[in-house]
């Protein structure tokens, strides 16, 4: 049997005495696109952060390509994120003093693998091809969101984690972004886990899972 690209078992997270979620299990194969939906405050962003090693867990285990990663030392987790993860943050985290092109190129520069052609390819795929020299303050919210997504995709990560990637976009731009995410996931043989409130975005995933305090369960698709 093929080893899943991502396997999370019995994940638990608490804030003090309050249980955010428990008994969360998630297995994602290479090339698979999974959407996670759920009520506000149930811990969807917390789950993504925990999968990335950005937030500690109170129980459970996370394996990436068969290797347990949640117990790695902090420095080793940071190196793993740099090499193998692409994270689309809800708050963008675009660096204001760098141009669009420089922001998108940053993961490749940190890996010491500069690739101007790859940067331009991802910019073009997200409709940013002519905006490479602009600074973030010259962009709309939707354009900033696409810069953040391009930066997450540029180094061809094995695991893409996307927190509301279409949350600030108009329907046409949202569809373009979702197409790029799906295409990159397929082409790279990556796994993508996306948190979303958008039914239209969730409908494009291979599977939709609903997060509650008791774990993840399959969401019935509209008939």
C-alpha atoms as an extended CHARMM CRD file, in Angstrom:
* protein
*
       223  EXT
         1         1  UNK       CA              0.0000000000        0.0000000000        0.0000000000  PROA      1               0.0000000000
         2         2  UNK       CA              1.2790000000        3.4670000000       -0.8880000000  PROA      2               0.0000000000
         3         3  UNK       CA              2.3820000000        5.5630000000        2.0820000000  PROA      3               0.0000000000
         4         4  UNK       CA              0.1460000000        8.6310000000        2.3930000000  PROA      4               0.0000000000
         5         5  UNK       CA              1.8450000000       11.9380000000        1.8360000000  PROA      5               0.0000000000
         6         6  UNK       CA              0.1740000000       13.2970000000        4.9860000000  PROA      6               0.0000000000
         7         7  UNK       CA             -1.1340000000       11.2250000000        7.8780000000  PROA      7               0.0000000000
         8         8  UNK       CA             -2.4440000000       12.8040000000       11.0830000000  PROA      8               0.0000000000
         9         9  UNK       CA             -3.8420000000       10.5860000000       13.8500000000  PROA      9               0.0000000000
        10        10  UNK       CA             -5.8480000000       11.3790000000       16.9880000000  PROA      10              0.0000000000
        11        11  UNK       CA             -4.9170000000       15.0790000000       17.0160000000  PROA      11              0.0000000000
        12        12  UNK       CA             -6.0150000000       17.0250000000       20.0850000000  PROA      12              0.0000000000
        13        13  UNK       CA             -5.7980000000       20.7150000000       20.9310000000  PROA      13              0.0000000000
        14        14  UNK       CA             -6.9700000000       22.5240000000       24.0550000000  PROA      14              0.0000000000
        15        15  UNK       CA             -6.9240000000       26.1100000000       25.2270000000  PROA      15              0.0000000000
        16        16  UNK       CA             -6.7380000000       25.7470000000       28.9790000000  PROA      16              0.0000000000
        17        17  UNK       CA             -9.6300000000       23.5240000000       29.9650000000  PROA      17              0.0000000000
        18        18  UNK       CA            -11.4860000000       24.1680000000       26.7190000000  PROA      18              0.0000000000
        19        19  UNK       CA            -11.2490000000       21.4550000000       24.0600000000  PROA      19              0.0000000000
        20        20  UNK       CA            -10.7560000000       23.0200000000       20.6160000000  PROA      20              0.0000000000
        21        21  UNK       CA            -10.8600000000       19.6540000000       18.8550000000  PROA      21              0.0000000000
        22        22  UNK       CA            -10.0770000000       16.0270000000       19.6130000000  PROA      22              0.0000000000
        23        23  UNK       CA             -9.7900000000       12.6870000000       17.8110000000  PROA      23              0.0000000000
        24        24  UNK       CA             -8.8860000000       14.3510000000       14.5200000000  PROA      24              0.0000000000
        25        25  UNK       CA             -7.6160000000       11.9270000000       11.9150000000  PROA      25              0.0000000000
        26        26  UNK       CA             -6.6110000000       12.9190000000        8.3870000000  PROA      26              0.0000000000
        27        27  UNK       CA             -4.9330000000       10.9650000000        5.6020000000  PROA      27              0.0000000000
        28        28  UNK       CA             -4.1240000000       12.6340000000        2.2820000000  PROA      28              0.0000000000
        29        29  UNK       CA             -2.5060000000       10.9820000000       -0.7130000000  PROA      29              0.0000000000
        30        30  UNK       CA             -0.1170000000       12.6290000000       -3.1540000000  PROA      30              0.0000000000
        31        31  UNK       CA             -2.0630000000       14.5850000000       -5.7720000000  PROA      31              0.0000000000
        32        32  UNK       CA             -5.1540000000       14.8540000000       -3.5730000000  PROA      32              0.0000000000
        33        33  UNK       CA             -6.9910000000       18.1030000000       -2.7780000000  PROA      33              0.0000000000
        34        34  UNK       CA             -8.9660000000       18.1310000000        0.4890000000  PROA      34              0.0000000000
        35        35  UNK       CA            -11.2130000000       20.9140000000        1.8050000000  PROA      35              0.0000000000
        36        36  UNK       CA            -11.9490000000       21.3500000000        5.5090000000  PROA      36              0.0000000000
        37        37  UNK       CA            -15.1170000000       23.2250000000        6.4570000000  PROA      37              0.0000000000
        38        38  UNK       CA            -16.7610000000       23.9230000000        9.8030000000  PROA      38              0.0000000000
        39        39  UNK       CA            -18.3490000000       26.5170000000       12.0170000000  PROA      39              0.0000000000
        40        40  UNK       CA            -16.4060000000       29.6190000000       13.0490000000  PROA      40              0.0000000000
        41        41  UNK       CA            -14.2720000000       29.0510000000       16.1280000000  PROA      41              0.0000000000
        42        42  UNK       CA            -14.0710000000       25.2840000000       15.7840000000  PROA      42              0.0000000000
        43        43  UNK       CA            -10.3170000000       25.3860000000       15.1610000000  PROA      43              0.0000000000
        44        44  UNK       CA             -9.8540000000       25.0700000000       11.3930000000  PROA      44              0.0000000000
        45        45  UNK       CA             -6.9100000000       27.4990000000       11.2820000000  PROA      45              0.0000000000
        46        46  UNK       CA             -5.5030000000       25.9310000000       14.4510000000  PROA      46              0.0000000000
        47        47  UNK       CA             -5.5740000000       22.5510000000       12.7080000000  PROA      47              0.0000000000
        48        48  UNK       CA             -3.6320000000       23.8810000000        9.7130000000  PROA      48              0.0000000000
        49        49  UNK       CA             -1.0720000000       25.5200000000       11.9930000000  PROA      49              0.0000000000
        50        50  UNK       CA             -0.6660000000       22.2680000000       13.9100000000  PROA      50              0.0000000000
        51        51  UNK       CA             -0.1340000000       20.2810000000       10.6960000000  PROA      51              0.0000000000
        52        52  UNK       CA              2.6000000000       22.7800000000        9.7660000000  PROA      52              0.0000000000
        53        53  UNK       CA              4.2460000000       22.6110000000       13.1790000000  PROA      53              0.0000000000
        54        54  UNK       CA              3.4010000000       26.2640000000       13.8590000000  PROA      54              0.0000000000
        55        55  UNK       CA              1.2160000000       25.4110000000       16.8470000000  PROA      55              0.0000000000
        56        56  UNK       CA              1.7440000000       22.6630000000       19.3950000000  PROA      56              0.0000000000
        57        57  UNK       CA             -0.6050000000       19.7350000000       19.7920000000  PROA      57              0.0000000000
        58        58  UNK       CA             -1.8850000000       18.3290000000       23.0730000000  PROA      58              0.0000000000
        59        59  UNK       CA             -2.0110000000       14.8240000000       21.6380000000  PROA      59              0.0000000000
        60        60  UNK       CA             -1.6970000000       12.8120000000       18.4520000000  PROA      60              0.0000000000
        61        61  UNK       CA              0.9040000000       12.5140000000       15.7130000000  PROA      61              0.0000000000
        62        62  UNK       CA              1.6030000000       14.0350000000       12.2840000000  PROA      62              0.0000000000
        63        63  UNK       CA              3.5570000000       12.1400000000        9.6250000000  PROA      63              0.0000000000
        64        64  UNK       CA              4.7520000000       13.6460000000        6.3370000000  PROA      64              0.0000000000
        65        65  UNK       CA              5.8600000000       11.1140000000        3.7080000000  PROA      65              0.0000000000
        66        66  UNK       CA              6.0530000000        8.4860000000        6.4440000000  PROA      66              0.0000000000
        67        67  UNK       CA              8.2190000000       10.5870000000        8.7730000000  PROA      67              0.0000000000
        68        68  UNK       CA              6.8700000000       11.8150000000       12.0910000000  PROA      68              0.0000000000
        69        69  UNK       CA              7.2750000000       15.5840000000       12.1500000000  PROA      69              0.0000000000
        70        70  UNK       CA              5.3590000000       16.9460000000       15.1640000000  PROA      70              0.0000000000
        71        71  UNK       CA              8.0660000000       15.7620000000       17.6080000000  PROA      71              0.0000000000
        72        72  UNK       CA             11.0240000000       17.1360000000       15.6410000000  PROA      72              0.0000000000
        73        73  UNK       CA             13.1580000000       19.8380000000       17.2750000000  PROA      73              0.0000000000
        74        74  UNK       CA             12.1020000000       23.3810000000       16.3690000000  PROA      74              0.0000000000
        75        75  UNK       CA             15.0250000000       23.9460000000       13.9920000000  PROA      75              0.0000000000
        76        76  UNK       CA             14.3360000000       20.7000000000       12.1350000000  PROA      76              0.0000000000
        77        77  UNK       CA             10.6540000000       21.6280000000       11.8120000000  PROA      77              0.0000000000
        78        78  UNK       CA             11.6180000000       25.0160000000       10.3690000000  PROA      78              0.0000000000
        79        79  UNK       CA             13.8680000000       23.3540000000        7.7820000000  PROA      79              0.0000000000
        80        80  UNK       CA             11.1060000000       20.9010000000        6.8610000000  PROA      80              0.0000000000
        81        81  UNK       CA              8.6060000000       23.7460000000        6.3890000000  PROA      81              0.0000000000
        82        82  UNK       CA             11.0550000000       25.6480000000        4.2080000000  PROA      82              0.0000000000
        83        83  UNK       CA             11.6930000000       22.6730000000        1.9400000000  PROA      83              0.0000000000
        84        84  UNK       CA              8.4300000000       20.7510000000        1.8050000000  PROA      84              0.0000000000
        85        85  UNK       CA              5.5360000000       23.0190000000        2.8560000000  PROA      85              0.0000000000
        86        86  UNK       CA              3.7080000000       25.8530000000        1.1790000000  PROA      86              0.0000000000
        87        87  UNK       CA              1.4400000000       27.8200000000        3.5180000000  PROA      87              0.0000000000
        88        88  UNK       CA             -1.1580000000       30.3580000000        2.3830000000  PROA      88              0.0000000000
        89        89  UNK       CA             -1.9150000000       32.5120000000        5.4060000000  PROA      89              0.0000000000
        90        90  UNK       CA             -5.2630000000       34.2190000000        5.8020000000  PROA      90              0.0000000000
        91        91  UNK       CA             -3.4360000000       37.4560000000        6.6910000000  PROA      91              0.0000000000
        92        92  UNK       CA             -1.1390000000       37.2850000000        3.6030000000  PROA      92              0.0000000000
        93        93  UNK       CA              2.1830000000       38.0210000000        5.4450000000  PROA      93              0.0000000000
        94        94  UNK       CA              3.5120000000       39.6880000000        2.2920000000  PROA      94              0.0000000000
        95        95  UNK       CA              6.6880000000       41.6710000000        3.0430000000  PROA      95              0.0000000000
        96        96  UNK       CA              5.9860000000       45.3920000000        2.3520000000  PROA      96              0.0000000000
        97        97  UNK       CA              9.5550000000       46.3880000000        1.4010000000  PROA      97              0.0000000000
        98        98  UNK       CA              9.9060000000       43.7250000000       -1.3010000000  PROA      98              0.0000000000
        99        99  UNK       CA              8.3940000000       43.8030000000       -4.7830000000  PROA      99              0.0000000000
       100       100  UNK       CA              5.8330000000       41.2330000000       -5.8720000000  PROA      100             0.0000000000
       101       101  UNK       CA              8.5380000000       39.3120000000       -7.7220000000  PROA      101             0.0000000000
       102       102  UNK       CA             10.8770000000       39.3720000000       -4.7180000000  PROA      102             0.0000000000
       103       103  UNK       CA              8.1260000000       38.2300000000       -2.3510000000  PROA      103             0.0000000000
       104       104  UNK       CA              7.2810000000       35.2840000000       -4.5830000000  PROA      104             0.0000000000
       105       105  UNK       CA             10.9570000000       34.3920000000       -5.0880000000  PROA      105             0.0000000000
       106       106  UNK       CA             11.6840000000       34.3640000000       -1.3470000000  PROA      106             0.0000000000
       107       107  UNK       CA             11.1990000000       30.6070000000       -0.7210000000  PROA      107             0.0000000000
       108       108  UNK       CA             13.5890000000       29.8000000000       -3.5830000000  PROA      108             0.0000000000
       109       109  UNK       CA             16.1640000000       32.2820000000       -2.2740000000  PROA      109             0.0000000000
       110       110  UNK       CA             15.9750000000       30.7540000000        1.2230000000  PROA      110             0.0000000000
       111       111  UNK       CA             16.5840000000       27.3520000000       -0.3520000000  PROA      111             0.0000000000
       112       112  UNK       CA             19.4520000000       28.8090000000       -2.4060000000  PROA      112             0.0000000000
       113       113  UNK       CA             17.6680000000       27.7470000000       -5.5900000000  PROA      113             0.0000000000
       114       114  UNK       CA             16.9580000000       31.0140000000       -7.4520000000  PROA      114             0.0000000000
       115       115  UNK       CA             14.8140000000       30.4150000000      -10.5300000000  PROA      115             0.0000000000
       116       116  UNK       CA             13.5140000000       33.5200000000      -12.2970000000  PROA      116             0.0000000000
       117       117  UNK       CA             11.6530000000       31.4630000000      -14.9090000000  PROA      117             0.0000000000
       118       118  UNK       CA              9.7540000000       29.5410000000      -12.2340000000  PROA      118             0.0000000000
       119       119  UNK       CA              8.8170000000       32.7900000000      -10.4570000000  PROA      119             0.0000000000
       120       120  UNK       CA              7.4310000000       34.2180000000      -13.6870000000  PROA      120             0.0000000000
       121       121  UNK       CA              5.5570000000       30.9900000000      -14.4260000000  PROA      121             0.0000000000
       122       122  UNK       CA              3.7190000000       31.1360000000      -11.0960000000  PROA      122             0.0000000000
       123       123  UNK       CA              3.0280000000       34.8680000000      -11.4460000000  PROA      123             0.0000000000
       124       124  UNK       CA              1.5000000000       34.2390000000      -14.8700000000  PROA      124             0.0000000000
       125       125  UNK       CA             -0.5960000000       31.3410000000      -13.5750000000  PROA      125             0.0000000000
       126       126  UNK       CA             -2.1700000000       33.6250000000      -10.9790000000  PROA      126             0.0000000000
       127       127  UNK       CA             -2.7360000000       36.6160000000      -13.2390000000  PROA      127             0.0000000000
       128       128  UNK       CA              0.1410000000       38.6170000000      -11.7560000000  PROA      128             0.0000000000
       129       129  UNK       CA              2.5190000000       38.4380000000      -14.6970000000  PROA      129             0.0000000000
       130       130  UNK       CA              2.6200000000       42.1950000000      -15.3030000000  PROA      130             0.0000000000
       131       131  UNK       CA              2.7860000000       43.2040000000      -11.6310000000  PROA      131             0.0000000000
       132       132  UNK       CA              6.1780000000       41.7740000000      -10.6810000000  PROA      132             0.0000000000
       133       133  UNK       CA              7.8570000000       45.1040000000       -9.9750000000  PROA      133             0.0000000000
       134       134  UNK       CA              5.0470000000       46.6120000000       -7.8990000000  PROA      134             0.0000000000
       135       135  UNK       CA              5.2290000000       46.9490000000       -4.1290000000  PROA      135             0.0000000000
       136       136  UNK       CA              2.5130000000       45.4140000000       -1.9290000000  PROA      136             0.0000000000
       137       137  UNK       CA              1.0490000000       48.8280000000       -1.0230000000  PROA      137             0.0000000000
       138       138  UNK       CA              0.2620000000       49.3320000000       -4.7180000000  PROA      138             0.0000000000
       139       139  UNK       CA             -1.9400000000       46.2170000000       -4.8460000000  PROA      139             0.0000000000
       140       140  UNK       CA             -5.5590000000       45.4610000000       -4.0190000000  PROA      140             0.0000000000
       141       141  UNK       CA             -6.4890000000       42.9460000000       -1.3350000000  PROA      141             0.0000000000
       142       142  UNK       CA             -7.2570000000       40.3470000000       -3.9560000000  PROA      142             0.0000000000
       143       143  UNK       CA             -3.8900000000       40.8650000000       -5.6410000000  PROA      143             0.0000000000
       144       144  UNK       CA             -2.1070000000       40.5410000000       -2.2950000000  PROA      144             0.0000000000
       145       145  UNK       CA             -3.9000000000       37.2450000000       -1.7320000000  PROA      145             0.0000000000
       146       146  UNK       CA             -2.6530000000       35.9660000000       -5.0730000000  PROA      146             0.0000000000
       147       147  UNK       CA              0.9150000000       37.0390000000       -4.2380000000  PROA      147             0.0000000000
       148       148  UNK       CA              0.6840000000       35.0160000000       -1.0330000000  PROA      148             0.0000000000
       149       149  UNK       CA             -0.5400000000       31.9890000000       -2.9820000000  PROA      149             0.0000000000
       150       150  UNK       CA              2.1690000000       32.3320000000       -5.6290000000  PROA      150             0.0000000000
       151       151  UNK       CA              4.8190000000       32.4520000000       -2.8990000000  PROA      151             0.0000000000
       152       152  UNK       CA              3.4030000000       29.2790000000       -1.3380000000  PROA      152             0.0000000000
       153       153  UNK       CA              3.5350000000       27.4030000000       -4.6690000000  PROA      153             0.0000000000
       154       154  UNK       CA              6.7950000000       28.5960000000       -6.1890000000  PROA      154             0.0000000000
       155       155  UNK       CA              9.1700000000       26.0270000000       -4.6290000000  PROA      155             0.0000000000
       156       156  UNK       CA              6.9160000000       23.0830000000       -5.5650000000  PROA      156             0.0000000000
       157       157  UNK       CA              6.1540000000       21.9790000000       -1.9990000000  PROA      157             0.0000000000
       158       158  UNK       CA              5.0110000000       18.4610000000       -1.1920000000  PROA      158             0.0000000000
       159       159  UNK       CA              2.2620000000       19.7310000000        1.1240000000  PROA      159             0.0000000000
       160       160  UNK       CA              0.2010000000       22.8640000000        0.5060000000  PROA      160             0.0000000000
       161       161  UNK       CA             -1.8110000000       24.2500000000        3.4240000000  PROA      161             0.0000000000
       162       162  UNK       CA             -4.2300000000       27.0240000000        2.4750000000  PROA      162             0.0000000000
       163       163  UNK       CA             -6.2210000000       29.0700000000        5.0000000000  PROA      163             0.0000000000
       164       164  UNK       CA             -9.1900000000       30.6900000000        3.2220000000  PROA      164             0.0000000000
       165       165  UNK       CA             -7.2700000000       31.1860000000       -0.0580000000  PROA      165             0.0000000000
       166       166  UNK       CA            -10.2690000000       32.7470000000       -1.8310000000  PROA      166             0.0000000000
       167       167  UNK       CA            -11.6070000000       34.7180000000        1.1160000000  PROA      167             0.0000000000
       168       168  UNK       CA            -10.7950000000       38.1780000000       -0.2900000000  PROA      168             0.0000000000
       169       169  UNK       CA            -11.3590000000       37.4880000000       -3.9590000000  PROA      169             0.0000000000
       170       170  UNK       CA            -14.1620000000       38.1800000000       -6.4030000000  PROA      170             0.0000000000
       171       171  UNK       CA            -15.7410000000       35.0580000000       -7.9650000000  PROA      171             0.0000000000
       172       172  UNK       CA            -13.7350000000       35.1930000000      -11.2140000000  PROA      172             0.0000000000
       173       173  UNK       CA            -10.3950000000       35.6560000000       -9.4290000000  PROA      173             0.0000000000
       174       174  UNK       CA            -11.3450000000       33.0030000000       -6.8640000000  PROA      174             0.0000000000
       175       175  UNK       CA            -11.9730000000       30.5320000000       -9.6790000000  PROA      175             0.0000000000
       176       176  UNK       CA             -8.5620000000       31.3680000000      -11.2020000000  PROA      176             0.0000000000
       177       177  UNK       CA             -6.8420000000       30.8430000000       -7.8470000000  PROA      177             0.0000000000
       178       178  UNK       CA             -8.5850000000       27.5330000000       -7.2610000000  PROA      178             0.0000000000
       179       179  UNK       CA             -7.6100000000       26.3490000000      -10.7320000000  PROA      179             0.0000000000
       180       180  UNK       CA             -3.9630000000       27.2020000000      -10.0160000000  PROA      180             0.0000000000
       181       181  UNK       CA             -4.0310000000       25.4250000000       -6.6520000000  PROA      181             0.0000000000
       182       182  UNK       CA             -5.5920000000       22.3110000000       -8.1600000000  PROA      182             0.0000000000
       183       183  UNK       CA             -3.2300000000       22.3040000000      -11.1220000000  PROA      183             0.0000000000
       184       184  UNK       CA             -0.1160000000       22.7010000000       -8.9460000000  PROA      184             0.0000000000
       185       185  UNK       CA             -1.3000000000       19.9520000000       -6.6130000000  PROA      185             0.0000000000
       186       186  UNK       CA             -1.8180000000       17.5640000000       -9.5220000000  PROA      186             0.0000000000
       187       187  UNK       CA              1.3350000000       18.4560000000      -11.4520000000  PROA      187             0.0000000000
       188       188  UNK       CA              3.6320000000       18.3250000000       -8.4320000000  PROA      188             0.0000000000
       189       189  UNK       CA              2.0840000000       15.2000000000       -6.9510000000  PROA      189             0.0000000000
       190       190  UNK       CA              1.5810000000       17.3010000000       -3.8260000000  PROA      190             0.0000000000
       191       191  UNK       CA             -1.1670000000       17.1390000000       -1.2340000000  PROA      191             0.0000000000
       192       192  UNK       CA             -3.3170000000       20.1890000000       -0.5290000000  PROA      192             0.0000000000
       193       193  UNK       CA             -5.4080000000       20.7810000000        2.5850000000  PROA      193             0.0000000000
       194       194  UNK       CA             -7.5670000000       23.8900000000        2.3340000000  PROA      194             0.0000000000
       195       195  UNK       CA             -9.6960000000       25.5130000000        5.0150000000  PROA      195             0.0000000000
       196       196  UNK       CA            -12.5930000000       27.4430000000        3.5180000000  PROA      196             0.0000000000
       197       197  UNK       CA            -16.0080000000       28.9560000000        4.1880000000  PROA      197             0.0000000000
       198       198  UNK       CA            -16.7160000000       29.0590000000        0.4540000000  PROA      198             0.0000000000
       199       199  UNK       CA            -19.0470000000       26.3500000000       -0.8870000000  PROA      199             0.0000000000
       200       200  UNK       CA            -17.7820000000       27.1020000000       -4.4070000000  PROA      200             0.0000000000
       201       201  UNK       CA            -14.1590000000       26.5290000000       -3.3750000000  PROA      201             0.0000000000
       202       202  UNK       CA            -14.9790000000       23.4020000000       -1.3660000000  PROA      202             0.0000000000
       203       203  UNK       CA            -16.9070000000       21.9560000000       -4.3090000000  PROA      203             0.0000000000
       204       204  UNK       CA            -13.6810000000       21.8390000000       -6.3500000000  PROA      204             0.0000000000
       205       205  UNK       CA            -11.8900000000       19.6180000000       -3.8300000000  PROA      205             0.0000000000
       206       206  UNK       CA            -11.6000000000       15.8430000000       -4.1550000000  PROA      206             0.0000000000
       207       207  UNK       CA            -13.0390000000       15.4550000000       -0.6590000000  PROA      207             0.0000000000
       208       208  UNK       CA            -14.7690000000       17.7650000000        1.7800000000  PROA      208             0.0000000000
       209       209  UNK       CA            -14.4110000000       17.1320000000        5.5170000000  PROA      209             0.0000000000
       210       210  UNK       CA            -16.2330000000       18.8880000000        8.3410000000  PROA      210             0.0000000000
       211       211  UNK       CA            -14.3260000000       19.7170000000       11.5090000000  PROA      211             0.0000000000
       212       212  UNK       CA            -16.1410000000       19.6030000000       14.8560000000  PROA      212             0.0000000000
       213       213  UNK       CA            -14.8410000000       19.3170000000       18.3900000000  PROA      213             0.0000000000
       214       214  UNK       CA            -15.1540000000       15.5390000000       17.9960000000  PROA      214             0.0000000000
       215       215  UNK       CA            -12.9910000000       15.2740000000       14.8750000000  PROA      215             0.0000000000
       216       216  UNK       CA            -13.2520000000       15.2530000000       11.0820000000  PROA      216             0.0000000000
       217       217  UNK       CA            -16.0570000000       13.5780000000        9.1800000000  PROA      217             0.0000000000
       218       218  UNK       CA            -16.9740000000       13.4330000000        5.4820000000  PROA      218             0.0000000000
       219       219  UNK       CA            -19.2910000000       16.2100000000        4.3320000000  PROA      219             0.0000000000
       220       220  UNK       CA            -22.1190000000       15.1990000000        2.0670000000  PROA      220             0.0000000000
       221       221  UNK       CA            -21.9170000000       16.9280000000       -1.2990000000  PROA      221             0.0000000000
       222       222  UNK       CA            -24.9820000000       18.6680000000       -2.7680000000  PROA      222             0.0000000000
       223       223  UNK       CA            -26.9540000000       16.4340000000       -5.1300000000  PROA      223             0.0000000000
